[in-house]
Amino acid sequence: MTGMFATSRAGHDKGKLYIIIEESEEYVYLTDGRLKPVDRPKKKKKKHIQIIRKVDETIQFMIEEKKPISNEMVKRAIKEYEHKLV
């Protein structure tokens, strides 16, 4: 699941697009590169997100190689994904 896009299904951020950067048994850690930067991701229960089975290749590669992900990379990936939807 890491590297995939996800939207929030519950809470004050309902409908917001994030990228999953980490996961545990019950929670996922989400970033948008702005309000929730990579160094302080949003912790959310798995049942409160809708996973989008689309992966940004650059982010996925960085996660697999254990390299740092920048907020700019996340913002770019989200912007490109949103642009493809329009």
N, C-alpha and C positions, 0 to 999 in steps of 0.2 A: 504493500500500500504506500510506502514512502515514495515521494516524488509525484504522486497522483494529485490531481485537483480535487477539491471538495467544496461543497457549499454547506453553510450552516442551516439546519432545519429548525432550530429552536434557540431562544434567547434574544437579547436585544440586537444581535448581529444577524438575525435570520435573513437568508438569501445572499449573504456575503461570500465571495469567492476566496478560497485559501489554497495553499499547497501544503500537503502533509510532509513534514520533515522528520517525524519520529512517531513511533507507536509503541504502546505497551498492551497488556492484556485487555484493559478496559478503556483506556484513553488514547487519544491521538494528540499530537502537538502540531498546531497549525500556524502558518505565517502568511502575511500578506506583504511584507517588506516595508510597510508604513506604520500603521498603528500597532501592529504586532510584528516587531522585527525578528530576525532570525535568532538573535541572542536572548529574546524574551518571548517565546512562542505562546500561543493561546492553548491551554489545556482544555480539551473538550471530550465528553463521553462519545464513544463510537456511535451510539444510537441517536445522537443529536446531529449527525452530519450525513450528507448525501454524497457518496463517493462518485466521482466522474472518472470513468475508466479511460482517462487520457493522461499521458505522462509527458512532461517536458524532458526531452532527452538530455539537455545540459544539466538540469537539476538532478536527474536520476544518476547521471555519470558521476557528479560531484559527491552524491551520497554514497554510492557504491565504492568510490575510491577514498572515502573518508577525508575529502578535501573540504575546506570551509566554503560555505555558500554565502554570497553577499546579498544584502537587501535589494540592490539594484538588479541582480539576476532574477530574483523572485518577482519584483515589480514588472520587469520586461516580459517574463513568462506569462504572468497574469494578463498583461495588456495584449500580448499577441493572441492568447486564447480568446479573450473577449472580442478582439477584432475579427477573428475567424467566425464567431457566432453571428456577427452583424451582416 
